[in-house]
């Protein structure tokens, strides 16, 4: 569940410089960069799918009702009951399954049954724009959008993420010392896209406003009925991971691999679907959000969608569970529910919290996205102090510490990040994509062009 990094987890926030690629063609205005489709344009002889940014955001706030937001009619248990000695049970409470499948049914409307490469994920359904993208995702020359499907580079997974440990003895596996890159694309539905559109003007500049003394991008917070979906693809070959057989194969203009490392140079290569994240605004949640994730597991379903197995749901960070409290005082999680019957390796997140197959198992969906903050417009960008350490820190999930206390606190817009170490930041209502877009805009304001990618 981002996420970028999202929903789950997201793009790295550190840019690098390079001589490995030619200097990108200069763009003089912020709008040129904000609304750019991809880091590199397709070659002239390209005849495959080509990504186009969906940015015609609604001018008025769309409504949410029982027909287009059916999950809001399903009262999943989100309360806290410490009289129960165990965490909520996916198997014993069918409403969790009903809730996440109602969201998936919404996502797959108008999409191909096999989610094939040529069709990709359609943003226009029955002549209407239904899904929308965030601007500024083609600025970072290393991780930014590629031209085939608009995928961005996220966390690199290890072999253990797919098999667990010990995985030794699987002698047919290739050398994976470089890890397997994750490439993902995330979209907002029209209800969420209204907020995105309010926050950016046609020139690609953020629109910062004050409402009731709260400074943030205009249109915040996201309205109930907002849906975010993210499709995560991996460079791991399905021939080596049995449960990924039949997974949708897309093309992506992704990094070439050489001498056990990924290069800045890109080339159109295959990637396979491994995970789908969803997130919805639901005012019944203590964070206003419910995050969910699916794993692709081949069960010979009639369609690709039938092979997406729900991993779980999360609506809070469980601040009463280790490592937010000492191990001796730790209580079972109450704000995540996990499907333990999906019959394939699944690592979940920190101490029973939710995370997806290629996410960081030391984190959780909402703990990461809950750190989506940005400096206010005009403030100086400083690497390391721009936002909370959402992508990791020493001791994450392994020891009781103040950093873990802060990281696993259940918060809600417009609260500050817990701990008081990041004052005067704008709460972006869990949107890591909005955070990254603001970062990229800020870097443009300083340099006028992106830093070049550098081979490590």
N, C-alpha and C positions, 0 to 999 in steps of 0.2 A: 501499500500500500504501500515521481518521486523518487525514485525520486525517487529532480532529477530525482544523484542522485538522485525521483520518487517512488508517490506512493510507493513504499518502500524503499531500494534506496537509490542515491541520486548522483548527479554530476559533481566531480571535484571542483572546488572553488579556487584552485591555485593555477594561475597561468604560467606558462614557460615561454622562453624566447628561443629563437632558432635561426640557423643558417640553412637548414635542411630543405626548406621550401622557398621558392621565389617569393619576394615581397608581394602580398596581395595588392590587387589594383586599388588605388586610393579612392575612397569614398569621402566626399566632403561634408555630407550632412548626416546627422544622427538617423534620419529617416531611411537613408539608403541602407544603413546597417540594421536597423530595427526590423525592417520588413523584408530583409533579404531571405530568399528561400533556403539557400544552402551555402556552406563554406566554399564549395567548388561547384561550378556549373557543369552539367553533363557535357561530354565531348560531342562534337558536331555529328558524329556517326551513331550516336546513342539512339536506340529504338525501343528501349524498355520503359517501364513506369518512371514518371518524373514527379517529384514532390512539389506541390504548390501550397504555400502558406494560406491557411484558412483564417482570415482576419477581418471579415465583415461582421464585426460584433453587433449584437442587437442594440438598438438605440433606446429601447424601453425595456424595463425588467419583465421577462417572461414569467408566467405564473406556474405554480405547481399545484397539481390536484391529484385525486385518487387514480385517474387514468394514466397520467404520465409520470407519477411518482408512487407506484403501487407499494413499494417497500415501506412507505410511511404508514401504511395501514396494518403493518405487521408489528405487533408489540413485543419485540425481543426483550428479554430480561437484561436490564443494564444497571440494576441496583447493586448494592454491596450488602452481603450477608455473611458476616464473620462467624455466625453460628454454624454455618456449613463448613466442615473440615476440609473440603476439597474445592477445586476451581469449578466454574461452570462446565457442564458436559454437553458437547456437540451432539453426541449420540442420544442422550436422553431428552434433549429439547429440540424438537423438529423446527421450531420457528427460526433458529439461526440459519439452517439450510434454506428455508423458504425466503428469508430476507436477502441473502446474498445471491440466490438464483433469480430473484425478481430484478435485482440490479443487472445481472448478466443478460437476462432477457431483454432489458431495455437497451443495453449496449449493442447487442447483436442484430437489432432491427435493421433491415435493409442491407445487411452485410452478406457476403458470399458464405456458403455452407462450409467451404474448405479454407477460407481466409487465404486465398492463393496470392502469389506474388503479383500477377498482373492487376488484380483488383485492389490488393492491399486493403486498407481500412478506409471506407468511404466517409467523407465528411459531409457530403451533400446527399440527402436521402429524399427521394420523391420530389426533387426540384427545390428543396429547402436546405439551407445550411443548418446542420444539426450539431456538428462538432467543430471546435475551434482550437487554434494553437496560440501559444505565447510568443510575443516578439523577442528579438535579440538573441535567439538561439543559434544563429549562424555567425557569431562574432568570434568566439573562441576557436582558433585555428586547429587545435588538437581534438577537442571533444565536441565541437559544434556540429550542427545538422548536416547530414549527407544528402545527396541529391535524389536518391531513388525513392525512399519512403520517409525522409525527414527524421531518421533515427539519430540520436545523439549518444555519445560514448559515456558509459557509466562504470560501475564497479567491475573490476576484473575478478572473476570467480576462480577458486582453486578446484582441484580435482575432488577434494573432500566435500565440496559443496554439493556435488552430484551423487556421491557414493557413501559419504560418511567415512568413518574410520573404524577398523583398518581397511583400506582399499588395496593394500599391497596384495600381490598374488593374482591380480587381474592383468596377466602378462600381455594381453593384446593391446593394452592402452598405450598410446603414443607418448612421447616425451611432452609433458605439460608444464615444464618449469616456468614458462612465461605466463601460465594461467590462461583462462578463457575470457575474452572480452565480452562485455554485455553492451548491446546497442538497443535503445528503447525510444519509443515515441509516445507522448502523452497528449491527451485532448480533454477539453472541457465542453460540457453540453451548453446549450444556449443560456440556461439560467446562470451558470458560472461565468460564461463568456461575457455577459453584460458587465460584471465586475471587472473583468480584464480590460474591456473596452473603455470603461470609465477611468481606469488607471493609466492609460497611455493616450497621448494625443497623436494626430496624424503625422507630426514631425518626429515621432519616436521618442518623445520626452515624457517622463513620468509626470502625472498630475497628482501633486501632493495637496491634501486638504486637511482641515481641522473640523471635527465634528464632536461636540460636547467635550472639548478640550483634548481630544485624541488626535494625534497627527499620524496619518497613514495615507496610502494611495487612495484616491477617490473611488467610491463604490464599495469599499470594505465595510463589513465583512461579507463573505459569500452568502447568498440567500439560501434558505432551505429549499431543497430540490436540486441544488448543484450536484452534478455528477462529474467525477474525474475518472478517466480510464487510462491505463498505461500498459502497452504491450512490450515485453522484454524478450529480446532475442539473444542467443549466445553463439559464439564461434565453436562451441563443443560439437563434434560430429555425432549425430544420433546413432551411428553404427557402433559407437562405444558406450552408449547409455541406452539400455534396452527400452526403458519406459518413454524415451523420446522418439521412438520409431513412429513415422507418420506425422511428426510435428510439421506445421507449415514452414516451408522453406522460402525465405525472402532473399532478395539480393540487397546488398548494402555497399556503398562506397566507403569501405572501412580500411583500417590500417593494415599494411602489409606486415608479415612476420618474417624476421630474419635473425639467425644466430640467437634464438631463444629470447627475442625481444620484439616488441611492436614498434614499427617505425612511424614517423610522421606521414610518409608517403602513403597515399590511399589507392585502393584498387577495388573494383566491384567484385565482391565475393559473397558466398552463401552465409546466411545465419539462420538459426532455427528457433522457433518460439519455445520458451521454457516457462514463462510466467506471465500472468495478467493481474494487474493490481486495479482495484476500484476504491473509490472514496466518495462518500455522500455527506452532505450537511443534513443532520437530523437533530433538531433542537432538544430531543429527549436525552441526548448524549451529554455527559459532563464536559466534553470538549467541543460540543456542537458537531462533531464529526464521527462517522463510523468508517473505519478502514477495513478492507478485506483483500484477500489475495487468492489466486488460483494457481495451481501447478498443472502443466501439461503432463498427463499420464495416459499412455495409450491403453485404452480399454476396448478397442474395436468399436468405438461409438459410430453412429451413423454420420455424424458431422464432427468437424474439429471442435465445435463448442461442447459436444457431448464428452470429449476427452479432457475438458478443463475441470479439474477436481478442486473443490473448495478446500483451502488450507485452514482458514479460520477468519475471525472477525476481531477487531479491537476498537474500543471506544475511550480508553484512558491508558495511563502509563503505570498504574499500580504502584503508587509511592510508598506502600506499606510492605513491599516485597523486596528482598535482596536484589541488587546492592544499594537500593535507596535507603535501606535500614540494615543494621547488622544482621548477620546470618541467624543469630540466636533469636532475634525478634521478628524474623521474616514470616509473613503469612502467605497462604496460597493466593495466586493472582485472582482478581475479581473482574478485571476490565479487559481481558482477552479470553476468547474461547477457541480451542484448537480442535480440528478434525484429525483424530489420531488413527482413523481407519482408512486412509487413502492408499495403503498397501504399496508404498514405494518410499524410498528414503526421503525424509523431510527433517530439516534441522530445527525448524521453528526459530524463535528469538531468545532473548535473554531471560533465563529462568522462567520459562512458560509463557512469555509474552509472544505476540505474533510477529513473524517475519517470513518472507517468501524464500523460495528455493535458492535464488542467487543473491539474496540480501545478506547483510552482515549479521551472523547469528549472535553476535554480542550486543546487538541493538534491538530495536523493534520499530514497526512502521510509524507509530505516532510519536515515539521518542525522538526519532530523526526529524520527522516533519514538524513536530512541535517546536523545533528550533529555527523556524523560518522567520527571521527578522532581518531588517535592513536599516542602514544608517539613513537619516533624514536627508532629503535633497539638499545639496550644497555642502554637506559635511565631507571631510577629507576621508578618502578610502585608505585604509591601512590593512595590509595583509595580516591576518591573525587576530585582528580586533574588530573585524567587520561584522562578525556574527558569532553566535555560540558554536562550540566545537561539535556540530551535529554529526560529522562523519567519523568521529572517534577521538579517543584520548587515552593516555596510559591508564590502565586499570579498568577500562570500560567493561562493566558486567562481572569483573573478577574480584573486586574488593569493595568494601564499604568505604565511601569517600564523599567529600562535599560535591565533587564533580558528578558523581553518580546520583547523589541526592537531587541535584539540579536537573540532571538529564531525564530522570524518571519521575518528574512531577507532572501531575495532570493539570494543565492550564487551559484557558479559554480566551479567545479574543475579547478585549484588548489587553489582557494582562501582560506585564513585563516578563521576560525570561527569569526564572527563579534564581535566587542567589545574589542578585543585585550587581553582578559583574559587567553587565552590558546595558548601562543606562542610556536613555534617549534613543533607543532603537524603535523602529516601527514594527508592530506585530502584523505579519502578512497572512494570518489565518491559515497556517500550515502549508502555504503554497511555496514549495522550494523552487518551482519554476519561476514564480514572480521574484523570488529572492535573487536567483541567478540572472534574470533579465535586468534587474536593477544594478547588480554588480557589473554586468557587461556595459550598460549605459555609463556607469561611473568611470569605468576604465576608458571608454571612448572619450569622455569629457576630458580626461587627463592627457591622453596620447593622440587622439584623433584617428587612430587606426589600431587594429589588434596587434599584439605581439606575435611574432612568428613562432611556429612550433619547432621544437628542438628534440632531436633523437637523444634519448637518455644514455 
